[in-house]
């Protein structure tokens, strides 16, 4: 059985990001050579965030995530995300980031893959998320950047 991963929007965005060549090249290499080793999930939230990007990139981004199964955004995910906010793990203005984490947690996805160091892939935040999820009885995905999943 393959390990599962949830692709947060910043990873999809890095695929076509000419402003950050290292991040783009690493993302492309990982995506094209290793992503198939995982059961890959996206969400309607990722799709909605990508739809706000102007062309010419919007269509390319949407085509990248189209083949992946979408995790269900249900009431429980919303309640979990709200719990992250009420505990101060996420500020309300970063509700989308809280929802990404809640989706991966609720659906017991092994890895949440992100390039978002400010709000998701941050050691202090990850520790608080783990403690909250354990106390609330939820799974805690491992939060990583693509470079941590690249074979050497």
HELIX and SHEET records of a PDB file:
HELIX    1   1 UNK A    9  UNK A   15  1                                   7    
HELIX    2   2 UNK A   21  UNK A   33  1                                  13    
HELIX    3   3 UNK A   35  UNK A   37  5                                   3    
HELIX    4   4 UNK A   44  UNK A   51  1                                   8    
HELIX    5   5 UNK A   57  UNK A   66  1                                  10    
HELIX    6   6 UNK A   75  UNK A   86  1                                  12    
HELIX    7   7 UNK A   92  UNK A   94  5                                   3    
HELIX    8   8 UNK A   95  UNK A  106  1                                  12    
HELIX    9   9 UNK A  123  UNK A  136  1                                  14    
HELIX   10  10 UNK A  146  UNK A  149  5                                   4    
SHEET    1   A 5 UNK A  69  UNK A  71  0                                        
SHEET    2   A 5 UNK A  39  UNK A  43  1                                        
SHEET    3   A 5 UNK A   4  UNK A   7  1                                        
SHEET    4   A 5 UNK A 111  UNK A 113  1                                        
SHEET    5   A 5 UNK A 142  UNK A 144  1                                        
END                                                                             
